[in-house]
Amino acid sequence: MASPKSSSPSPFHFTVVALCIVWLEQRVSSVVLVGLRNHHSHNAQHRNPMLHTNQTSCALFMGSWVRDDTYPLYQYSCPVIDSEFNCQMYGRPDTDYLKFRWQPANCQIPRFNGGEFAMRMRGKSVMFVGDSLGRNQWQSLICMISAGISPSSPTQFVRGDPVSTFKFLEYGVSVSFYRAPYLVDIDVVQGKRVLRLDEIRGNANAWTGVDVLSFNTGHWWTHKGSLQGWDYMEAEGSIYEDMDRLVALERGLRTWAKWIDANIDTSRSRVFFQGISPTHYNPSEWNAGAVTTSKSCYGETMPMTGMSGYAGTYPDQMKVVQVVLSSMNKPPFLLDITLLSAMRKDAHPSIYSGDLTAEQRANPDHSADCSHWCLPGLPDTWNQLFYTALFYLH
């Protein structure tokens, strides 16, 4: 699990102009949405997701957050939500963060329809593979589908480790989460945890034959001290106590990429990769240099408006992801949620992440979770974009 108390490694700062250059030059194959089909929603303002006249593509991941009082799509009573994500249940007093919709800069995208998702995925399987940010999105998707079908429709939920599965029995749809924070294998040898940068078969056996796969990794590679998830790394038969974490990440991702290229039949399976989810532990990043005594996302209630003038953080890990994905024979669809999520400083659990003690809640600088996201909340947008790419991208 990405630690709510740990900070990201030294981030690389970009202005919005630089971010746009990065996107335009490096991401065009991943961010261009071509040929959105007609899709009708119950809400009038969502009835025309078609591209505007004379436009042929949609920059899906560039845009702004707009208020929309028809959100959220489900309530915090959705039973699959873990306590660490259930901000309303654990006392978050504000609700404005639930009322924002992602608006791409030059097009409309379809509103998520849980009933349609279940029908179009009838008899198929979806699996999220990765760390707790993948679990965040997995639980969101279950709640979003559930809100669109009959409450009496039978379901089955089996929690386990490393895999948990929720089934919509009427539709034969399974939505699973497989916990593999590094994607590559980690084994215990003589009582020590060994992260095997060149091995993935132990995990990958569970992914074979899944119809839709969504992978993520990132946060666990940065952890040190008591939060570090391994004792040694192994690469090419050599054992390391440590190495440059970006080098290790790239090595692990290349092992994953080789497995995808060799083992996934893209005629029957769709593969996605979730971009690096940003954290908000440094208010100076969004306060444009203003003097602040705060050291976390605590108390943030509104997203950044527009993109003008925002000096956000662009994770170095995202550059590693882009390099590896661009080298693949069968590159997955990059769900490029980094910048749109960076604008949502208001959407983290903060101190409303389960049963914190009174002392912890009184000291948000040390206890606020500014890494994960509230549910309902931002991961619902990730799933709307996932839904758009899955069903409306030719």
MARDO-913068 format. One record per residue (C-alpha): y, x, z; residue number from 1; residue in one letter. Coordinates in steps of 0.25 Angstrom, whole numbers. Layout:
REM residues N
py, px, pz, nr, rest
Y, X, Z, NUM, a
...
***
This chain:
REM residues 394
py, px, pz, nr, rest
0, 0, 0, 1, m
14, 5, -3, 2, a
20, 8, 10, 3, s
32, 0, 14, 4, p
37, 11, 22, 5, k
36, 23, 12, 6, s
47, 27, 2, 7, s
45, 30, -12, 8, s
45, 44, -17, 9, p
59, 49, -22, 10, s
62, 39, -32, 11, p
69, 42, -46, 12, f
82, 35, -47, 13, h
86, 28, -60, 14, f
98, 20, -64, 15, t
95, 7, -71, 16, v
99, 14, -84, 17, v
89, 25, -82, 18, a
78, 14, -78, 19, l
81, 7, -91, 20, c
79, 19, -99, 21, i
66, 22, -92, 22, v
61, 8, -95, 23, w
66, 8, -110, 24, l
60, 22, -113, 25, e
47, 22, -104, 26, q
43, 8, -102, 27, r
46, 1, -115, 28, v
31, -1, -118, 29, s
29, -8, -104, 30, s
42, -16, -102, 31, v
43, -23, -116, 32, v
38, -37, -116, 33, l
35, -42, -130, 34, v
33, -57, -134, 35, g
34, -65, -122, 36, l
27, -78, -125, 37, r
32, -92, -122, 38, n
30, -96, -107, 39, h
35, -108, -101, 40, h
38, -109, -86, 41, s
41, -121, -77, 42, h
55, -115, -74, 43, n
65, -117, -84, 44, a
72, -104, -83, 45, q
58, -97, -86, 46, h
55, -106, -98, 47, r
58, -95, -109, 48, n
52, -82, -106, 49, p
53, -79, -121, 50, m
61, -67, -125, 51, l
76, -70, -129, 52, h
80, -72, -143, 53, t
79, -59, -151, 54, n
72, -51, -140, 55, q
58, -46, -143, 56, t
54, -39, -129, 57, s
57, -41, -115, 58, c
60, -29, -105, 59, a
51, -35, -95, 60, l
55, -26, -83, 61, f
70, -25, -85, 62, m
79, -36, -80, 63, g
84, -42, -67, 64, s
80, -51, -56, 65, w
86, -65, -56, 66, v
86, -75, -46, 67, r
76, -87, -48, 68, d
74, -97, -38, 69, d
61, -102, -44, 70, t
54, -90, -37, 71, y
45, -86, -30, 72, p
33, -91, -38, 73, l
25, -92, -25, 74, y
27, -92, -10, 75, q
23, -82, 1, 76, y
12, -91, 6, 77, s
4, -86, -6, 78, c
-8, -81, 3, 79, p
-12, -68, -4, 80, v
2, -61, -1, 81, i
0, -50, 9, 82, d
9, -49, 21, 83, s
16, -37, 17, 84, e
21, -44, 4, 85, f
24, -58, 11, 86, n
38, -57, 14, 87, c
41, -71, 16, 88, q
30, -73, 26, 89, m
34, -61, 34, 90, y
48, -66, 36, 91, g
57, -61, 24, 92, r
69, -70, 26, 93, p
75, -70, 12, 94, d
69, -76, -1, 95, t
79, -72, -12, 96, d
69, -61, -16, 97, y
60, -71, -20, 98, l
69, -78, -30, 99, k
71, -67, -41, 100, f
65, -67, -55, 101, r
64, -55, -64, 102, w
72, -57, -77, 103, q
69, -47, -88, 104, p
82, -42, -95, 105, a
79, -49, -109, 106, n
69, -60, -108, 107, c
62, -70, -99, 108, q
48, -68, -94, 109, i
38, -80, -90, 110, p
37, -85, -76, 111, r
24, -82, -69, 112, f
14, -94, -70, 113, n
2, -93, -61, 114, g
-5, -104, -68, 115, g
-4, -97, -81, 116, e
-8, -84, -76, 117, f
-21, -90, -70, 118, a
-24, -97, -83, 119, m
-21, -85, -92, 120, r
-29, -76, -83, 121, m
-41, -85, -82, 122, r
-54, -78, -79, 123, g
-46, -64, -78, 124, k
-43, -54, -68, 125, s
-31, -47, -63, 126, v
-31, -35, -54, 127, m
-19, -27, -48, 128, f
-23, -13, -44, 129, v
-14, -4, -36, 130, g
-7, -4, -23, 131, d
0, -14, -14, 132, s
11, -16, -25, 133, l
0, -21, -34, 134, g
-5, -30, -22, 135, r
9, -35, -21, 136, n
8, -40, -36, 137, q
-6, -45, -35, 138, w
-3, -54, -23, 139, q
9, -59, -31, 140, s
1, -63, -43, 141, l
-9, -70, -35, 142, i
2, -79, -29, 143, c
9, -81, -42, 144, m
-4, -86, -49, 145, i
-7, -95, -37, 146, s
7, -101, -37, 147, a
4, -106, -51, 148, g
-9, -112, -50, 149, i
-15, -124, -41, 150, s
-16, -121, -26, 151, p
-29, -127, -27, 152, s
-34, -117, -37, 153, s
-46, -109, -30, 154, p
-43, -94, -27, 155, t
-51, -83, -21, 156, q
-45, -71, -14, 157, f
-53, -59, -10, 158, v
-45, -47, -3, 159, r
-52, -34, -3, 160, g
-49, -19, -4, 161, d
-47, -13, -14, 162, p
-48, -27, -22, 163, v
-43, -41, -19, 164, s
-44, -52, -28, 165, t
-38, -66, -29, 166, f
-45, -76, -39, 167, k
-40, -89, -45, 168, f
-53, -95, -46, 169, l
-49, -107, -55, 170, e
-44, -97, -66, 171, y
-54, -85, -63, 172, g
-42, -76, -61, 173, v
-43, -64, -51, 174, s
-31, -56, -47, 175, v
-35, -44, -39, 176, s
-29, -32, -32, 177, f
-36, -19, -32, 178, y
-30, -9, -22, 179, r
-29, 5, -28, 180, a
-15, 11, -24, 181, p
-17, 23, -33, 182, y
-26, 17, -43, 183, l
-34, 29, -43, 184, v
-46, 31, -33, 185, d
-44, 35, -19, 186, i
-57, 40, -11, 187, d
-60, 44, 3, 188, v
-67, 58, 3, 189, v
-71, 63, 17, 190, q
-61, 54, 23, 191, g
-50, 58, 14, 192, k
-43, 49, 4, 193, r
-43, 55, -10, 194, v
-35, 50, -21, 195, l
-42, 53, -34, 196, r
-31, 54, -45, 197, l
-42, 55, -56, 198, d
-51, 44, -51, 199, e
-50, 29, -53, 200, i
-64, 23, -55, 201, r
-66, 19, -41, 202, g
-54, 9, -42, 203, n
-55, 6, -57, 204, a
-69, 0, -56, 205, n
-62, -12, -50, 206, a
-52, -14, -61, 207, w
-62, -14, -73, 208, t
-62, -27, -80, 209, g
-50, -33, -74, 210, v
-42, -41, -84, 211, d
-28, -38, -79, 212, v
-25, -25, -71, 213, l
-12, -22, -64, 214, s
-11, -8, -58, 215, f
0, -1, -49, 216, n
1, 11, -41, 217, t
12, 20, -35, 218, g
16, 18, -21, 219, h
4, 25, -14, 220, w
6, 38, -22, 221, w
19, 41, -14, 222, t
14, 39, 0, 223, h
13, 50, 9, 224, k
9, 53, 23, 225, g
2, 41, 30, 226, s
4, 32, 19, 227, l
-3, 41, 9, 228, q
-16, 35, 4, 229, g
-24, 47, 1, 230, w
-27, 61, 7, 231, d
-30, 69, -6, 232, y
-28, 67, -20, 233, m
-39, 72, -30, 234, e
-36, 75, -45, 235, a
-45, 83, -55, 236, e
-54, 86, -43, 237, g
-43, 93, -35, 238, s
-39, 88, -21, 239, i
-24, 87, -18, 240, y
-17, 84, -4, 241, e
-5, 79, -12, 242, d
2, 80, -26, 243, m
14, 75, -32, 244, d
13, 60, -31, 245, r
18, 57, -45, 246, l
8, 66, -50, 247, v
-3, 60, -42, 248, a
1, 46, -47, 249, l
1, 50, -62, 250, e
-12, 56, -60, 251, r
-18, 44, -54, 252, g
-11, 35, -64, 253, l
-17, 43, -76, 254, r
-31, 41, -70, 255, t
-28, 26, -69, 256, w
-23, 26, -84, 257, a
-35, 33, -89, 258, k
-44, 23, -83, 259, w
-36, 11, -89, 260, i
-36, 18, -103, 261, d
-51, 20, -102, 262, a
-56, 7, -95, 263, n
-46, -5, -98, 264, i
-49, -13, -110, 265, d
-35, -18, -113, 266, t
-41, -29, -122, 267, s
-45, -36, -110, 268, r
-37, -31, -98, 269, s
-22, -30, -96, 270, r
-17, -18, -87, 271, v
-4, -18, -80, 272, f
3, -7, -72, 273, f
13, -11, -61, 274, q
25, -2, -61, 275, g
29, 6, -48, 276, i
35, -4, -38, 277, s
48, 1, -32, 278, p
51, 2, -17, 279, t
64, -1, -10, 280, h
66, 9, 2, 281, y
79, 14, -2, 282, n
91, 5, -2, 283, p
100, 15, -8, 284, s
92, 13, -21, 285, e
98, -1, -23, 286, w
111, 0, -15, 287, n
117, 9, -26, 288, a
120, 20, -15, 289, g
126, 10, -5, 290, a
125, 15, 10, 291, v
113, 7, 16, 292, t
106, 9, 30, 293, t
94, 1, 24, 294, s
81, 9, 21, 295, k
73, -1, 14, 296, s
72, -14, 7, 297, c
74, -23, 19, 298, y
85, -33, 18, 299, g
85, -33, 3, 300, e
85, -47, -2, 301, t
90, -46, -17, 302, m
85, -39, -29, 303, p
95, -30, -37, 304, m
102, -38, -47, 305, t
101, -33, -61, 306, g
98, -18, -65, 307, m
113, -14, -66, 308, s
116, -2, -57, 309, g
103, -1, -50, 310, y
98, 13, -47, 311, a
84, 10, -44, 312, g
72, 19, -41, 313, t
62, 22, -52, 314, y
49, 27, -46, 315, p
44, 40, -52, 316, d
30, 34, -51, 317, q
34, 24, -62, 318, m
37, 35, -71, 319, k
22, 40, -69, 320, v
17, 26, -72, 321, v
24, 26, -85, 322, q
19, 40, -89, 323, v
5, 36, -86, 324, v
5, 22, -92, 325, l
12, 28, -105, 326, s
0, 37, -107, 327, s
-10, 27, -107, 328, m
-18, 22, -118, 329, n
-19, 8, -112, 330, k
-6, 7, -104, 331, p
-5, -5, -95, 332, p
7, -14, -95, 333, f
17, -8, -85, 334, l
23, -19, -76, 335, l
35, -11, -74, 336, d
41, -18, -61, 337, i
48, -5, -56, 338, t
62, -8, -58, 339, l
62, -23, -57, 340, l
56, -21, -43, 341, s
65, -11, -40, 342, a
76, -21, -41, 343, m
69, -30, -30, 344, r
73, -22, -17, 345, k
73, -36, -11, 346, d
58, -39, -14, 347, a
51, -30, -4, 348, h
44, -35, 9, 349, p
53, -26, 18, 350, s
50, -30, 32, 351, i
43, -43, 28, 352, y
30, -37, 25, 353, s
20, -43, 35, 354, g
20, -42, 50, 355, d
29, -31, 53, 356, l
33, -29, 67, 357, t
47, -33, 73, 358, a
50, -18, 74, 359, e
46, -15, 59, 360, q
54, -27, 54, 361, r
66, -21, 62, 362, a
65, -8, 55, 363, n
64, -11, 40, 364, p
68, 3, 36, 365, d
54, 7, 41, 366, h
46, -5, 39, 367, s
51, -13, 26, 368, a
41, -13, 14, 369, d
50, -10, 2, 370, c
38, -7, -6, 371, s
30, -20, -8, 372, h
36, -33, -12, 373, w
36, -47, -6, 374, c
28, -58, -11, 375, l
33, -67, -17, 376, p
42, -57, -23, 377, g
43, -46, -33, 378, l
29, -44, -37, 379, p
29, -59, -43, 380, d
38, -53, -53, 381, t
29, -42, -56, 382, w
18, -53, -59, 383, n
28, -61, -68, 384, q
29, -48, -76, 385, l
14, -46, -75, 386, f
12, -60, -80, 387, y
22, -58, -91, 388, t
15, -46, -96, 389, a
1, -51, -95, 390, l
3, -64, -102, 391, f
16, -63, -111, 392, y
16, -49, -116, 393, l
9, -47, -130, 394, h
***
